[in-house]
Amino acid sequence: MSGWSGGLAEPIGPSGSRRGHSVFSAVSIQASNRRWSPCMDHVTTPFSDPSVAEAFRPPTPGPLIRVFAPIVPGIRATRDQIAAHAHFWRLEAEAALGSPDHDEHPLMVVLGDSLSQAVGASSVQQSWLHRLVLHESQQRRNRPARIVNLSRSGARIDDVLRVQLPALRAIARPVQLVTCTVGSNDFARGGSFSRIESSMHSLISRLPDEAVLATLPAKGSLLAKRLNKVIRCEADRSDLVVADVDAHLPRWRGRSAGDRFHPNDLGYESWFSAFADVTPVGARR
């Protein structure tokens, strides 16, 4: 897995029992009120399940990116990263799901949009995700973690509900941590707040217990602030954990990439800090 490792806790046991209750403890996958139990002794071929294969279908840049990429260097860089980063995460997932020694390696599943794909960063290694896993590894000296990144550039909340959550449920092995960053594209594409709020309520009700859901960067956006309030209030009632990115982001100036939409390396520091603060290591600081 390219040498990545992280301090994730023990997986769910065959009986479904938990070993600890921290964010990096094992989570149980559920949809609505139906709980999903991984098949502990079954190893599938990578992407053999159609739900997983659909989640890793190559992304297509949106119309604005296609129009402006030839003339705006920052947007051209975004277009190129969308494809390159998706390919990188696909290879990581193939290694994770195709490995026969999955019981020896904790598994982390990532949901969401381009913020979890590391679009805007100078490299995938500067993403909040890579830095979080490396941070946990250095602090806890635990076993290497494998990552299945189901996120997709351009994804909206409904895409997580329709494509990514079914793929998560189709992963036939124990999952230690689920994270999600989503919502910015819903506002960027002009969705009504009532519809976005309704979709967020649905997502919160269907994410696994102890999954980590990020708030949106809301500097200058009253609607994003309102949605963050929904996330903070409802997540606590639903046994989710909030990575409060907005509280960790002091300002956007100097923290955006060349397309003026995604974070740059400095910007992703806020995502890393927000997620790190709700891990066992962060909680002890």
C-alpha positions as CSV (number, residue, x, y, z in Angstrom):
1,M,0.0,0.0,0.0
2,S,2.8,2.4,-0.9
3,G,4.1,2.2,2.7
4,W,1.1,3.9,4.2
5,S,0.2,2.9,7.8
6,G,-2.1,4.1,10.5
7,G,-3.0,3.6,14.1
8,L,-6.4,2.0,13.6
9,A,-7.9,-0.2,16.4
10,E,-8.8,-3.8,16.3
11,P,-11.5,-5.0,13.7
12,I,-14.9,-6.2,14.6
13,G,-14.8,-9.7,15.9
14,P,-16.8,-12.6,14.3
15,S,-19.6,-12.1,16.7
16,G,-19.8,-8.4,15.9
17,S,-18.4,-7.3,19.3
18,R,-16.5,-4.0,19.6
19,R,-13.1,-3.7,21.1
20,G,-13.1,-0.1,22.4
21,H,-15.2,2.9,21.7
22,S,-12.9,5.5,20.2
23,V,-13.2,7.0,16.7
24,F,-10.6,4.5,15.5
25,S,-12.4,1.6,17.0
26,A,-14.2,-0.8,14.8
27,V,-17.4,0.5,13.3
28,S,-20.4,-1.5,12.2
29,I,-21.9,-0.9,8.8
30,Q,-25.6,-0.2,8.7
31,A,-28.2,1.2,6.3
32,S,-31.3,2.7,7.9
33,N,-32.2,0.2,10.7
34,R,-30.6,-2.9,9.0
35,R,-27.2,-3.9,10.3
36,W,-24.6,-5.4,8.0
37,S,-22.2,-8.1,9.1
38,P,-19.0,-8.6,7.2
39,C,-18.2,-12.2,6.1
40,M,-15.0,-12.8,8.0
41,D,-13.7,-15.7,5.9
42,H,-14.6,-14.5,2.4
43,V,-12.1,-12.8,0.2
44,T,-13.4,-11.2,-3.0
45,T,-11.7,-10.2,-6.2
46,P,-11.1,-6.4,-6.2
47,F,-14.2,-4.6,-7.6
48,S,-16.0,-7.9,-8.3
49,D,-19.1,-6.4,-6.7
50,P,-20.9,-4.1,-9.1
51,S,-21.5,-1.5,-6.4
52,V,-17.8,-1.2,-5.7
53,A,-17.0,-1.2,-9.5
54,E,-19.5,1.6,-10.0
55,A,-17.9,3.7,-7.2
56,F,-14.5,3.4,-9.0
57,R,-15.8,4.3,-12.4
58,P,-13.4,7.0,-13.8
59,P,-14.8,10.5,-13.0
60,T,-15.8,13.0,-15.7
61,P,-15.0,16.7,-15.1
62,G,-18.0,19.0,-15.0
63,P,-18.9,21.3,-17.8
64,L,-17.2,24.4,-16.3
65,I,-13.9,22.6,-15.9
66,R,-14.1,21.3,-19.5
67,V,-14.8,24.8,-20.7
68,F,-12.2,26.7,-18.7
69,A,-9.4,24.2,-18.4
70,P,-7.9,25.0,-21.8
71,I,-7.5,28.7,-20.9
72,V,-7.2,28.9,-17.1
73,P,-4.0,27.1,-15.7
74,G,-5.5,26.6,-12.2
75,I,-8.6,24.9,-13.6
76,R,-6.5,22.9,-16.0
77,A,-4.5,21.6,-13.1
78,T,-7.7,20.6,-11.3
79,R,-8.9,18.7,-14.4
80,D,-5.6,16.8,-14.6
81,Q,-5.6,16.0,-10.9
82,I,-9.2,14.7,-11.0
83,A,-8.1,11.9,-13.3
84,A,-4.6,11.3,-11.7
85,H,-5.8,11.2,-8.1
86,A,-8.8,8.9,-8.9
87,H,-6.3,6.5,-10.6
88,F,-4.1,6.6,-7.5
89,W,-6.9,5.8,-5.1
90,R,-8.1,3.0,-7.4
91,L,-4.7,1.3,-7.2
92,E,-4.7,1.7,-3.4
93,A,-8.2,0.1,-3.2
94,E,-7.1,-2.8,-5.4
95,A,-4.2,-3.4,-3.1
96,A,-6.5,-3.2,0.0
97,L,-9.4,-5.4,-1.3
98,G,-7.1,-7.8,-3.2
99,S,-4.8,-8.6,-0.3
100,P,-5.2,-12.0,1.3
101,D,-3.9,-10.8,4.7
102,H,-6.8,-8.4,5.4
103,D,-7.1,-9.7,9.0
104,E,-3.6,-8.3,9.7
105,H,-4.3,-4.8,8.3
106,P,-7.0,-2.5,9.6
107,L,-9.2,-1.0,6.9
108,M,-10.3,2.6,6.5
109,V,-13.1,3.5,4.0
110,V,-13.4,7.1,2.8
111,L,-16.6,8.7,1.4
112,G,-17.3,12.0,-0.2
113,D,-16.1,14.5,-2.8
114,S,-12.8,15.9,-4.2
115,L,-11.8,17.1,-0.7
116,S,-11.1,13.4,0.1
117,Q,-9.5,12.9,-3.3
118,A,-6.9,15.6,-2.5
119,V,-7.7,17.8,-5.5
120,G,-5.9,21.1,-5.1
121,A,-3.0,19.6,-3.0
122,S,0.5,19.6,-4.6
123,S,0.4,15.8,-4.3
124,V,-1.7,13.0,-2.8
125,Q,0.9,12.8,0.0
126,Q,-0.1,16.4,1.1
127,S,-3.8,15.3,1.5
128,W,-5.4,15.4,4.9
129,L,-6.0,11.7,4.5
130,H,-2.4,10.7,3.9
131,R,-1.3,13.0,6.7
132,L,-3.8,11.6,9.1
133,V,-2.9,8.0,8.6
134,L,0.8,8.8,8.8
135,H,0.2,10.8,12.0
136,E,-1.6,7.9,13.6
137,S,1.1,5.5,12.6
138,Q,3.9,7.7,14.1
139,Q,2.0,8.3,17.3
140,R,0.6,4.8,17.9
141,R,3.0,2.5,16.1
142,N,0.2,0.3,15.0
143,R,-0.2,-2.1,12.1
144,P,-0.3,-0.7,8.5
145,A,-3.8,0.5,7.5
146,R,-5.3,-0.1,4.1
147,I,-7.5,2.5,2.5
148,V,-10.5,2.1,0.2
149,N,-11.2,5.7,-1.0
150,L,-14.7,5.6,-2.5
151,S,-14.9,9.4,-2.7
152,R,-15.4,11.0,-6.1
153,S,-14.6,14.5,-7.5
154,G,-17.8,16.4,-8.0
155,A,-19.9,14.2,-5.7
156,R,-22.9,15.6,-4.0
157,I,-24.7,14.2,-0.9
158,D,-27.1,12.2,-3.1
159,D,-24.1,10.6,-4.8
160,V,-22.8,9.3,-1.5
161,L,-26.2,7.9,-0.7
162,R,-26.8,6.4,-4.1
163,V,-23.3,5.1,-5.0
164,Q,-20.8,5.2,-2.2
165,L,-22.8,3.8,0.7
166,P,-23.9,0.7,-1.3
167,A,-20.2,0.2,-2.2
168,L,-19.3,0.5,1.5
169,R,-21.9,-2.1,2.4
170,A,-20.6,-4.4,-0.3
171,I,-17.1,-4.6,1.2
172,A,-17.0,-8.1,2.6
173,R,-14.4,-7.5,5.4
174,P,-14.2,-5.6,8.7
175,V,-14.0,-1.8,8.5
176,Q,-12.3,0.2,11.3
177,L,-13.1,3.7,10.3
178,V,-15.4,5.5,7.9
179,T,-15.0,9.2,7.0
180,C,-17.0,11.5,4.9
181,T,-16.5,15.0,3.4
182,V,-19.5,16.2,1.3
183,G,-21.8,19.1,0.7
184,S,-19.7,21.8,-1.0
185,N,-20.7,20.7,-4.5
186,D,-24.4,20.8,-3.6
187,F,-24.1,24.5,-2.9
188,A,-21.7,25.1,-5.8
189,R,-24.3,23.7,-8.2
190,G,-27.2,25.8,-6.9
191,G,-29.2,23.3,-4.9
192,S,-31.9,24.6,-2.7
193,F,-31.1,24.6,1.0
194,S,-34.2,22.6,1.9
195,R,-33.2,19.8,-0.5
196,I,-29.6,19.9,0.7
197,E,-30.7,19.8,4.3
198,S,-33.0,16.8,3.6
199,S,-30.2,14.9,1.8
200,M,-27.9,15.6,4.7
201,H,-30.4,14.3,7.2
202,S,-30.7,11.1,5.1
203,L,-26.9,10.7,5.0
204,I,-26.5,11.2,8.7
205,S,-29.2,8.5,9.4
206,R,-27.4,6.0,7.1
207,L,-23.8,6.5,8.0
208,P,-22.3,3.8,10.2
209,D,-22.0,4.3,13.9
210,E,-18.9,6.3,14.9
211,A,-18.2,7.4,11.3
212,V,-16.5,10.8,11.1
213,L,-18.4,13.5,9.1
214,A,-16.7,16.8,8.3
215,T,-18.3,20.2,8.5
216,L,-18.1,22.5,5.4
217,P,-15.8,25.4,5.1
218,A,-18.3,28.2,5.7
219,K,-16.4,31.4,5.7
220,G,-18.7,33.9,4.0
221,S,-21.5,31.4,3.4
222,L,-24.6,31.7,5.6
223,L,-26.1,28.6,4.0
224,A,-23.0,26.5,4.7
225,K,-23.1,27.7,8.3
226,R,-26.7,26.6,8.6
227,L,-25.8,23.2,7.2
228,N,-22.9,22.9,9.6
229,K,-25.4,23.5,12.5
230,V,-27.4,20.6,11.2
231,I,-24.3,18.4,11.0
232,R,-23.2,19.2,14.6
233,C,-26.7,18.7,16.1
234,E,-27.8,15.6,14.2
235,A,-24.5,13.8,14.2
236,D,-24.3,13.8,18.0
237,R,-27.8,12.2,18.2
238,S,-26.8,9.6,15.6
239,D,-23.6,8.3,17.2
240,L,-21.5,10.0,14.6
241,V,-18.3,12.0,15.2
242,V,-17.9,15.5,13.7
243,A,-14.6,16.7,12.3
244,D,-15.2,20.4,12.6
245,V,-13.2,21.7,9.6
246,D,-14.9,25.1,9.7
247,A,-13.8,25.6,13.3
248,H,-10.2,24.8,12.2
249,L,-10.1,27.0,9.1
250,P,-9.2,30.5,10.1
251,R,-9.7,32.0,6.7
252,W,-9.5,31.1,3.0
253,R,-7.0,33.7,1.9
254,G,-3.7,31.9,1.0
255,R,-5.3,28.5,1.5
256,S,-7.0,27.9,-1.9
257,A,-5.5,26.2,-4.9
258,G,-5.2,27.8,-8.4
259,D,-8.8,27.1,-9.2
260,R,-10.0,29.2,-6.2
261,F,-12.3,26.4,-5.1
262,H,-10.2,23.6,-3.7
263,P,-7.8,23.9,-0.8
264,N,-4.0,24.0,-1.3
265,D,-1.5,22.3,0.9
266,L,-1.9,24.9,3.6
267,G,-5.7,24.7,3.3
268,Y,-5.7,20.9,3.8
269,E,-4.0,21.5,7.1
270,S,-7.4,22.5,8.5
271,W,-8.9,19.2,7.3
272,F,-6.1,17.3,8.8
273,S,-6.3,19.1,12.1
274,A,-10.1,18.6,12.3
275,F,-9.8,14.9,11.7
276,A,-6.8,14.5,13.9
277,D,-8.6,16.1,16.8
278,V,-11.2,13.4,16.9
279,T,-8.8,10.5,16.9
280,P,-7.5,9.0,20.1
281,V,-4.1,10.8,19.6
282,G,-5.9,14.1,19.1
283,A,-8.2,13.6,22.0
284,R,-5.2,13.4,24.3
285,R,-3.7,16.7,23.3
